[in-house]
């Protein structure tokens, strides 16, 4: 969301917004913050600029995907690095409905899926991309390793 930041906050902070869109068992802001910090630590970088993790409804995700990425379809996570000199600043927007659906399809908890999507967004903030198969494999390998380290 670039210049339309969800909310400015102190450096090293991870704000979590919209948890009520997830089932109670997945409302774990402590683990969500830990996932973000672990992603940065895994890259040998400090989270300095602060992150906002927003769990959004489907309509908001469709709007953001179309407005900022030019895509006219549903998506599970969108990352917006802030245009600033602060390392690690940005917004991660996660589709609460996609997290629930994908968890059901993959046979794991909504919490695990939400954390996976948060990690995916954090890796995008760190500069990973998943456009080409080799980059996608590298990103997913890191994402899976970080998720295992959270010891759900």
Secondary structure, 3 states (H helix, E strand, C coil): CCCCCCCCCCCCCEEEECHHHCCHHHCCHHHHHHHHHHHHHHCCCCCCCCEEEEEECHHHHHHHHHHHHCCCCCCCEEEEECCCCCCCCEEEEEEHHHHHHHHHHHCCCHHHHHHHHHHHHHHHHCCCCCCCHHHHHHHHHHHHHHHHHCCC
